[in-house]
Amino acid sequence: MLNKPEIVQVKLDDGQRQPSPISKAFQIKRNEHETIIVYNHINGYILDALVKAVFTDAH
């Protein structure tokens, strides 16, 4: 067999779509000195870890 490299088409985003602006999704005030602000583009696993850290009884 001949060693032929595979050709894969790569399609780049044309840049026509505007990403949605980052905005505050919600805010939690833990105490007088601590406030947690969560923005709308947070990854799910980070949000899960944050909720478990803030609410220690969350499972």
PyMOL Python script that loads the backbone (N, CA, C, O; Angstrom):
from pymol import cmd

cmd.read_pdbstr("""\
ATOM      1  N   MET A   1       0.845  -1.190   0.000  1.00  0.00           N
ATOM      2  CA  MET A   1       0.000   0.000   0.000  1.00  0.00           C
ATOM      3  C   MET A   1       0.882   1.243   0.000  1.00  0.00           C
ATOM      4  O   MET A   1       1.982   1.260   0.553  1.00  0.00           O
ATOM      5  N   LEU A   2       0.380   2.230  -0.612  1.00  0.00           N
ATOM      6  CA  LEU A   2       1.088   3.504  -0.629  1.00  0.00           C
ATOM      7  C   LEU A   2       0.768   4.278   0.637  1.00  0.00           C
ATOM      8  O   LEU A   2      -0.353   4.223   1.141  1.00  0.00           O
ATOM      9  N   ASN A   3       1.736   4.984   1.140  1.00  0.00           N
ATOM     10  CA  ASN A   3       1.533   5.787   2.344  1.00  0.00           C
ATOM     11  C   ASN A   3       0.997   7.153   1.921  1.00  0.00           C
ATOM     12  O   ASN A   3       1.770   8.043   1.565  1.00  0.00           O
ATOM     13  N   LYS A   4      -0.306   7.316   1.958  1.00  0.00           N
ATOM     14  CA  LYS A   4      -0.941   8.579   1.571  1.00  0.00           C
ATOM     15  C   LYS A   4      -1.481   9.266   2.818  1.00  0.00           C
ATOM     16  O   LYS A   4      -2.215   8.647   3.588  1.00  0.00           O
ATOM     17  N   PRO A   5      -1.140  10.507   3.029  1.00  0.00           N
ATOM     18  CA  PRO A   5      -1.706  11.218   4.185  1.00  0.00           C
ATOM     19  C   PRO A   5      -3.198  11.463   3.972  1.00  0.00           C
ATOM     20  O   PRO A   5      -3.659  11.671   2.850  1.00  0.00           O
ATOM     21  N   GLU A   6      -3.928  11.433   5.066  1.00  0.00           N
ATOM     22  CA  GLU A   6      -5.355  11.722   4.974  1.00  0.00           C
ATOM     23  C   GLU A   6      -5.560  13.215   4.783  1.00  0.00           C
ATOM     24  O   GLU A   6      -4.837  14.028   5.358  1.00  0.00           O
ATOM     25  N   ILE A   7      -6.521  13.561   3.996  1.00  0.00           N
ATOM     26  CA  ILE A   7      -6.865  14.966   3.780  1.00  0.00           C
ATOM     27  C   ILE A   7      -8.157  15.235   4.525  1.00  0.00           C
ATOM     28  O   ILE A   7      -9.172  14.576   4.302  1.00  0.00           O
ATOM     29  N   VAL A   8      -8.101  16.211   5.409  1.00  0.00           N
ATOM     30  CA  VAL A   8      -9.256  16.562   6.228  1.00  0.00           C
ATOM     31  C   VAL A   8      -9.608  18.014   5.961  1.00  0.00           C
ATOM     32  O   VAL A   8      -8.755  18.897   6.051  1.00  0.00           O
ATOM     33  N   GLN A   9     -10.855  18.250   5.636  1.00  0.00           N
ATOM     34  CA  GLN A   9     -11.299  19.620   5.406  1.00  0.00           C
ATOM     35  C   GLN A   9     -11.466  20.330   6.748  1.00  0.00           C
ATOM     36  O   GLN A   9     -12.080  19.802   7.675  1.00  0.00           O
ATOM     37  N   VAL A  10     -10.917  21.517   6.827  1.00  0.00           N
ATOM     38  CA  VAL A  10     -11.035  22.327   8.030  1.00  0.00           C
ATOM     39  C   VAL A  10     -11.810  23.566   7.659  1.00  0.00           C
ATOM     40  O   VAL A  10     -11.442  24.293   6.735  1.00  0.00           O
ATOM     41  N   LYS A  11     -12.888  23.803   8.386  1.00  0.00           N
ATOM     42  CA  LYS A  11     -13.723  24.967   8.102  1.00  0.00           C
ATOM     43  C   LYS A  11     -13.643  25.898   9.303  1.00  0.00           C
ATOM     44  O   LYS A  11     -14.008  25.525  10.418  1.00  0.00           O
ATOM     45  N   LEU A  12     -13.170  27.093   9.068  1.00  0.00           N
ATOM     46  CA  LEU A  12     -13.057  28.077  10.131  1.00  0.00           C
ATOM     47  C   LEU A  12     -14.318  28.912  10.208  1.00  0.00           C
ATOM     48  O   LEU A  12     -15.009  29.119   9.211  1.00  0.00           O
ATOM     49  N   ASP A  13     -14.603  29.386  11.406  1.00  0.00           N
ATOM     50  CA  ASP A  13     -15.747  30.269  11.607  1.00  0.00           C
ATOM     51  C   ASP A  13     -15.506  31.550  10.819  1.00  0.00           C
ATOM     52  O   ASP A  13     -14.415  32.120  10.860  1.00  0.00           O
ATOM     53  N   ASP A  14     -16.518  31.988  10.113  1.00  0.00           N
ATOM     54  CA  ASP A  14     -16.354  33.182   9.279  1.00  0.00           C
ATOM     55  C   ASP A  14     -16.422  34.477  10.081  1.00  0.00           C
ATOM     56  O   ASP A  14     -16.246  35.558   9.519  1.00  0.00           O
ATOM     57  N   GLY A  15     -16.672  34.386  11.366  1.00  0.00           N
ATOM     58  CA  GLY A  15     -16.669  35.569  12.218  1.00  0.00           C
ATOM     59  C   GLY A  15     -17.922  36.416  12.114  1.00  0.00           C
ATOM     60  O   GLY A  15     -17.952  37.522  12.654  1.00  0.00           O
ATOM     61  N   GLN A  16     -18.939  35.947  11.454  1.00  0.00           N
ATOM     62  CA  GLN A  16     -20.164  36.721  11.299  1.00  0.00           C
ATOM     63  C   GLN A  16     -20.998  36.746  12.570  1.00  0.00           C
ATOM     64  O   GLN A  16     -21.712  37.713  12.837  1.00  0.00           O
ATOM     65  N   ARG A  17     -20.901  35.668  13.357  1.00  0.00           N
ATOM     66  CA  ARG A  17     -21.681  35.621  14.595  1.00  0.00           C
ATOM     67  C   ARG A  17     -20.986  36.436  15.666  1.00  0.00           C
ATOM     68  O   ARG A  17     -19.769  36.352  15.831  1.00  0.00           O
ATOM     69  N   GLN A  18     -21.745  37.207  16.377  1.00  0.00           N
ATOM     70  CA  GLN A  18     -21.225  37.964  17.510  1.00  0.00           C
ATOM     71  C   GLN A  18     -21.442  37.134  18.769  1.00  0.00           C
ATOM     72  O   GLN A  18     -22.566  36.707  19.035  1.00  0.00           O
ATOM     73  N   PRO A  19     -20.392  36.899  19.546  1.00  0.00           N
ATOM     74  CA  PRO A  19     -20.601  36.174  20.803  1.00  0.00           C
ATOM     75  C   PRO A  19     -21.444  37.009  21.756  1.00  0.00           C
ATOM     76  O   PRO A  19     -21.372  38.238  21.769  1.00  0.00           O
ATOM     77  N   SER A  20     -22.240  36.313  22.546  1.00  0.00           N
ATOM     78  CA  SER A  20     -23.079  37.042  23.489  1.00  0.00           C
ATOM     79  C   SER A  20     -22.188  37.707  24.535  1.00  0.00           C
ATOM     80  O   SER A  20     -21.190  37.129  24.966  1.00  0.00           O
ATOM     81  N   PRO A  21     -22.545  38.902  24.934  1.00  0.00           N
ATOM     82  CA  PRO A  21     -21.700  39.602  25.913  1.00  0.00           C
ATOM     83  C   PRO A  21     -21.747  38.902  27.272  1.00  0.00           C
ATOM     84  O   PRO A  21     -22.760  38.318  27.658  1.00  0.00           O
ATOM     85  N   ILE A  22     -20.638  38.977  27.975  1.00  0.00           N
ATOM     86  CA  ILE A  22     -20.567  38.389  29.306  1.00  0.00           C
ATOM     87  C   ILE A  22     -21.288  39.318  30.270  1.00  0.00           C
ATOM     88  O   ILE A  22     -21.035  40.522  30.308  1.00  0.00           O
ATOM     89  N   SER A  23     -22.185  38.736  31.040  1.00  0.00           N
ATOM     90  CA  SER A  23     -22.931  39.529  32.017  1.00  0.00           C
ATOM     91  C   SER A  23     -23.095  38.710  33.296  1.00  0.00           C
ATOM     92  O   SER A  23     -22.917  37.492  33.304  1.00  0.00           O
ATOM     93  N   LYS A  24     -23.432  39.399  34.351  1.00  0.00           N
ATOM     94  CA  LYS A  24     -23.593  38.755  35.644  1.00  0.00           C
ATOM     95  C   LYS A  24     -24.849  37.892  35.624  1.00  0.00           C
ATOM     96  O   LYS A  24     -25.934  38.364  35.284  1.00  0.00           O
ATOM     97  N   ALA A  25     -24.690  36.614  35.995  1.00  0.00           N
ATOM     98  CA  ALA A  25     -25.834  35.706  36.055  1.00  0.00           C
ATOM     99  C   ALA A  25     -26.504  35.793  37.421  1.00  0.00           C
ATOM    100  O   ALA A  25     -27.724  35.930  37.512  1.00  0.00           O
ATOM    101  N   PHE A  26     -25.700  35.713  38.489  1.00  0.00           N
ATOM    102  CA  PHE A  26     -26.242  35.897  39.830  1.00  0.00           C
ATOM    103  C   PHE A  26     -25.122  36.231  40.793  1.00  0.00           C
ATOM    104  O   PHE A  26     -23.941  36.096  40.473  1.00  0.00           O
ATOM    105  N   GLN A  27     -25.517  36.669  41.982  1.00  0.00           N
ATOM    106  CA  GLN A  27     -24.570  37.090  43.005  1.00  0.00           C
ATOM    107  C   GLN A  27     -25.006  36.516  44.341  1.00  0.00           C
ATOM    108  O   GLN A  27     -26.187  36.548  44.688  1.00  0.00           O
ATOM    109  N   ILE A  28     -24.033  35.987  45.095  1.00  0.00           N
ATOM    110  CA  ILE A  28     -24.307  35.430  46.420  1.00  0.00           C
ATOM    111  C   ILE A  28     -23.485  36.217  47.430  1.00  0.00           C
ATOM    112  O   ILE A  28     -22.270  36.347  47.279  1.00  0.00           O
ATOM    113  N   LYS A  29     -24.132  36.734  48.441  1.00  0.00           N
ATOM    114  CA  LYS A  29     -23.418  37.419  49.511  1.00  0.00           C
ATOM    115  C   LYS A  29     -23.309  36.451  50.678  1.00  0.00           C
ATOM    116  O   LYS A  29     -24.303  36.134  51.331  1.00  0.00           O
ATOM    117  N   ARG A  30     -22.076  35.980  50.936  1.00  0.00           N
ATOM    118  CA  ARG A  30     -21.853  35.000  52.004  1.00  0.00           C
ATOM    119  C   ARG A  30     -21.874  35.642  53.367  1.00  0.00           C
ATOM    120  O   ARG A  30     -22.487  35.111  54.293  1.00  0.00           O
ATOM    121  N   ASN A  31     -21.215  36.780  53.511  1.00  0.00           N
ATOM    122  CA  ASN A  31     -21.205  37.507  54.775  1.00  0.00           C
ATOM    123  C   ASN A  31     -20.877  38.963  54.465  1.00  0.00           C
ATOM    124  O   ASN A  31     -20.952  39.389  53.312  1.00  0.00           O
ATOM    125  N   GLU A  32     -20.522  39.709  55.474  1.00  0.00           N
ATOM    126  CA  GLU A  32     -20.270  41.137  55.302  1.00  0.00           C
ATOM    127  C   GLU A  32     -19.097  41.425  54.368  1.00  0.00           C
ATOM    128  O   GLU A  32     -19.067  42.470  53.719  1.00  0.00           O
ATOM    129  N   HIS A  33     -18.126  40.504  54.293  1.00  0.00           N
ATOM    130  CA  HIS A  33     -16.905  40.750  53.535  1.00  0.00           C
ATOM    131  C   HIS A  33     -16.755  39.890  52.286  1.00  0.00           C
ATOM    132  O   HIS A  33     -15.829  40.117  51.508  1.00  0.00           O
ATOM    133  N   GLU A  34     -17.618  38.923  52.066  1.00  0.00           N
ATOM    134  CA  GLU A  34     -17.475  37.993  50.947  1.00  0.00           C
ATOM    135  C   GLU A  34     -18.707  38.001  50.056  1.00  0.00           C
ATOM    136  O   GLU A  34     -19.829  37.773  50.510  1.00  0.00           O
ATOM    137  N   THR A  35     -18.475  38.265  48.792  1.00  0.00           N
ATOM    138  CA  THR A  35     -19.532  38.213  47.787  1.00  0.00           C
ATOM    139  C   THR A  35     -19.037  37.382  46.617  1.00  0.00           C
ATOM    140  O   THR A  35     -17.903  37.558  46.171  1.00  0.00           O
ATOM    141  N   ILE A  36     -19.863  36.486  46.116  1.00  0.00           N
ATOM    142  CA  ILE A  36     -19.516  35.649  44.974  1.00  0.00           C
ATOM    143  C   ILE A  36     -20.370  36.096  43.798  1.00  0.00           C
ATOM    144  O   ILE A  36     -21.596  36.158  43.896  1.00  0.00           O
ATOM    145  N   ILE A  37     -19.712  36.407  42.684  1.00  0.00           N
ATOM    146  CA  ILE A  37     -20.415  36.806  41.472  1.00  0.00           C
ATOM    147  C   ILE A  37     -20.176  35.735  40.417  1.00  0.00           C
ATOM    148  O   ILE A  37     -19.031  35.367  40.153  1.00  0.00           O
ATOM    149  N   VAL A  38     -21.252  35.232  39.811  1.00  0.00           N
ATOM    150  CA  VAL A  38     -21.163  34.212  38.776  1.00  0.00           C
ATOM    151  C   VAL A  38     -21.637  34.836  37.466  1.00  0.00           C
ATOM    152  O   VAL A  38     -22.700  35.454  37.403  1.00  0.00           O
ATOM    153  N   TYR A  39     -20.834  34.663  36.431  1.00  0.00           N
ATOM    154  CA  TYR A  39     -21.148  35.221  35.115  1.00  0.00           C
ATOM    155  C   TYR A  39     -21.743  34.156  34.211  1.00  0.00           C
ATOM    156  O   TYR A  39     -21.620  32.965  34.495  1.00  0.00           O
ATOM    157  N   ASN A  40     -22.385  34.569  33.126  1.00  0.00           N
ATOM    158  CA  ASN A  40     -23.181  33.661  32.301  1.00  0.00           C
ATOM    159  C   ASN A  40     -22.371  32.677  31.463  1.00  0.00           C
ATOM    160  O   ASN A  40     -22.967  31.753  30.910  1.00  0.00           O
ATOM    161  N   HIS A  41     -21.072  32.813  31.335  1.00  0.00           N
ATOM    162  CA  HIS A  41     -20.276  31.877  30.541  1.00  0.00           C
ATOM    163  C   HIS A  41     -19.465  30.919  31.405  1.00  0.00           C
ATOM    164  O   HIS A  41     -18.439  30.411  30.954  1.00  0.00           O
ATOM    165  N   ILE A  42     -19.898  30.661  32.629  1.00  0.00           N
ATOM    166  CA  ILE A  42     -19.169  29.768  33.528  1.00  0.00           C
ATOM    167  C   ILE A  42     -19.341  28.325  33.057  1.00  0.00           C
ATOM    168  O   ILE A  42     -20.419  27.937  32.607  1.00  0.00           O
ATOM    169  N   ASN A  43     -18.286  27.543  33.160  1.00  0.00           N
ATOM    170  CA  ASN A  43     -18.359  26.125  32.814  1.00  0.00           C
ATOM    171  C   ASN A  43     -19.141  25.381  33.890  1.00  0.00           C
ATOM    172  O   ASN A  43     -19.113  25.752  35.063  1.00  0.00           O
ATOM    173  N   GLY A  44     -19.831  24.340  33.480  1.00  0.00           N
ATOM    174  CA  GLY A  44     -20.679  23.584  34.399  1.00  0.00           C
ATOM    175  C   GLY A  44     -19.923  22.958  35.548  1.00  0.00           C
ATOM    176  O   GLY A  44     -20.399  22.979  36.683  1.00  0.00           O
ATOM    177  N   TYR A  45     -18.746  22.397  35.277  1.00  0.00           N
ATOM    178  CA  TYR A  45     -17.992  21.745  36.354  1.00  0.00           C
ATOM    179  C   TYR A  45     -17.470  22.765  37.359  1.00  0.00           C
ATOM    180  O   TYR A  45     -17.347  22.454  38.543  1.00  0.00           O
ATOM    181  N   ILE A  46     -17.160  23.981  36.905  1.00  0.00           N
ATOM    182  CA  ILE A  46     -16.722  25.027  37.821  1.00  0.00           C
ATOM    183  C   ILE A  46     -17.893  25.483  38.679  1.00  0.00           C
ATOM    184  O   ILE A  46     -17.737  25.684  39.884  1.00  0.00           O
ATOM    185  N   LEU A  47     -19.054  25.648  38.078  1.00  0.00           N
ATOM    186  CA  LEU A  47     -20.249  26.029  38.835  1.00  0.00           C
ATOM    187  C   LEU A  47     -20.601  24.961  39.863  1.00  0.00           C
ATOM    188  O   LEU A  47     -20.980  25.285  40.988  1.00  0.00           O
ATOM    189  N   ASP A  48     -20.478  23.692  39.486  1.00  0.00           N
ATOM    190  CA  ASP A  48     -20.756  22.602  40.409  1.00  0.00           C
ATOM    191  C   ASP A  48     -19.810  22.652  41.618  1.00  0.00           C
ATOM    192  O   ASP A  48     -20.245  22.501  42.759  1.00  0.00           O
ATOM    193  N   ALA A  49     -18.524  22.863  41.359  1.00  0.00           N
ATOM    194  CA  ALA A  49     -17.551  22.956  42.448  1.00  0.00           C
ATOM    195  C   ALA A  49     -17.816  24.172  43.324  1.00  0.00           C
ATOM    196  O   ALA A  49     -17.674  24.097  44.544  1.00  0.00           O
ATOM    197  N   LEU A  50     -18.195  25.277  42.724  1.00  0.00           N
ATOM    198  CA  LEU A  50     -18.502  26.495  43.481  1.00  0.00           C
ATOM    199  C   LEU A  50     -19.694  26.286  44.396  1.00  0.00           C
ATOM    200  O   LEU A  50     -19.652  26.666  45.566  1.00  0.00           O
ATOM    201  N   VAL A  51     -20.750  25.689  43.877  1.00  0.00           N
ATOM    202  CA  VAL A  51     -21.959  25.451  44.685  1.00  0.00           C
ATOM    203  C   VAL A  51     -21.640  24.517  45.847  1.00  0.00           C
ATOM    204  O   VAL A  51     -22.110  24.732  46.964  1.00  0.00           O
ATOM    205  N   LYS A  52     -20.841  23.478  45.591  1.00  0.00           N
ATOM    206  CA  LYS A  52     -20.474  22.555  46.662  1.00  0.00           C
ATOM    207  C   LYS A  52     -19.601  23.231  47.712  1.00  0.00           C
ATOM    208  O   LYS A  52     -19.691  22.901  48.894  1.00  0.00           O
ATOM    209  N   ALA A  53     -18.754  24.178  47.294  1.00  0.00           N
ATOM    210  CA  ALA A  53     -17.899  24.883  48.252  1.00  0.00           C
ATOM    211  C   ALA A  53     -18.694  25.894  49.068  1.00  0.00           C
ATOM    212  O   ALA A  53     -18.450  26.048  50.265  1.00  0.00           O
ATOM    213  N   VAL A  54     -19.638  26.582  48.439  1.00  0.00           N
ATOM    214  CA  VAL A  54     -20.416  27.599  49.137  1.00  0.00           C
ATOM    215  C   VAL A  54     -21.463  26.973  50.046  1.00  0.00           C
ATOM    216  O   VAL A  54     -21.612  27.366  51.202  1.00  0.00           O
ATOM    217  N   PHE A  55     -22.177  26.006  49.518  1.00  0.00           N
ATOM    218  CA  PHE A  55     -23.222  25.328  50.289  1.00  0.00           C
ATOM    219  C   PHE A  55     -22.671  23.970  50.689  1.00  0.00           C
ATOM    220  O   PHE A  55     -22.799  23.003  49.937  1.00  0.00           O
ATOM    221  N   THR A  56     -22.067  23.885  51.847  1.00  0.00           N
ATOM    222  CA  THR A  56     -21.370  22.666  52.261  1.00  0.00           C
ATOM    223  C   THR A  56     -22.291  21.456  52.397  1.00  0.00           C
ATOM    224  O   THR A  56     -21.813  20.322  52.385  1.00  0.00           O
ATOM    225  N   ASP A  57     -23.599  21.671  52.525  1.00  0.00           N
ATOM    226  CA  ASP A  57     -24.511  20.536  52.618  1.00  0.00           C
ATOM    227  C   ASP A  57     -25.034  20.094  51.254  1.00  0.00           C
ATOM    228  O   ASP A  57     -25.838  19.164  51.186  1.00  0.00           O
ATOM    229  N   ALA A  58     -24.595  20.741  50.152  1.00  0.00           N
ATOM    230  CA  ALA A  58     -25.033  20.361  48.789  1.00  0.00           C
ATOM    231  C   ALA A  58     -24.308  19.099  48.353  1.00  0.00           C
ATOM    232  O   ALA A  58     -23.127  18.926  48.654  1.00  0.00           O
ATOM    233  N   HIS A  59     -24.999  18.223  47.653  1.00  0.00           N
ATOM    234  CA  HIS A  59     -24.391  16.960  47.170  1.00  0.00           C
ATOM    235  C   HIS A  59     -24.474  16.912  45.685  1.00  0.00           C
ATOM    236  O   HIS A  59     -24.024  15.943  45.072  1.00  0.00           O
TER     237      HIS A  59
END
""", "prot")
cmd.dss("prot")
cmd.show_as("cartoon", "prot")
cmd.util.cbc("prot")
cmd.orient("prot")
